[in-house]
Amino acid sequence: MWEQEIHHHNTFNNLQSDRRVRPSLLTPLWKVGAFGMGAGTALISKEAAMACTVAVETVIGGHYNQQLRVLMNQYNIPIYDKETGRKLTEKEINRHIETSPELALLKDTISTFRDEELEHLDTALEHDAEKAVPYLLLTELIKLACKGAIWTAERV
């Protein structure tokens, strides 16, 4: 899991840098928070640490699915001409636009990472995550924190 997480982190950092996407202003805060969540649950018990993994991977898997829906344009997001900025009509959108190599690669990357995150979730469940006390409270609080971080990252 560790090696995959490092790969995910490095891949997205490189994409962010290559595409000149500004990181969230709150990234340093989230790094501290993530470390605190992981260390805090590990101090409680092995099972609590696994419960933390379940919560985080559940939210991340859902977030990746949401990103894939957007990339597949399942929300009927308008597509604009790169040169003129004009909104394209349905007839003007051809297969090349829908499946550019860059978008296809991004979709494949996100899909692969999502599957790996869900494998981490399964691993955590196999390692007694549900025996953590209190499992439901712990996982729901962590999910809430993760969803809050994602929501904020999309805006700040």
C-alpha positions, 0 to 999 in steps of 0.5 A: 500500500505504501508504495502505491500511495507514494506513486499516487502522490508523485503522479498527481504532484507531477500532473499538477506541476506539468499542468500548472495547477495551483495547489490548494492554499490549505495543503500544508494544513491537510498534510499535518491533519492527515499525519495526525489522523494516521498517527492518532488512530495508530496510537489507539490500536492497529484496528483503529488505524485500519478503520482510518484506512477504511474511512479514507479509502471509501471517500477517496474511491468515491471522489475518484468516481466523481472525477471519472464521471466529470471526465466522461462528461456524464454531467453534460458539461459544455465543451468549448473550442480551444481557439475561439472559446465558443461552445461546441454543438453536439454535431461538432463534438467528434470522437477525437474530442471525446477521447483525446489521448491526454484525457484517455490517459488521465481517465486510465490513471484515475481508474487505476488509482481508484481500484488500488485505493479500494484494494487498500480498503479491502486489505484494511477490512481483512485486518480487523478494521471493524473491530476498532472501538468505536468503529462507526464513530471513528470512520464517520468522523474521518470520512467527514474530515476527508469530504471537508478537505476535498470540498475545500480543495475544490474552492480554496 
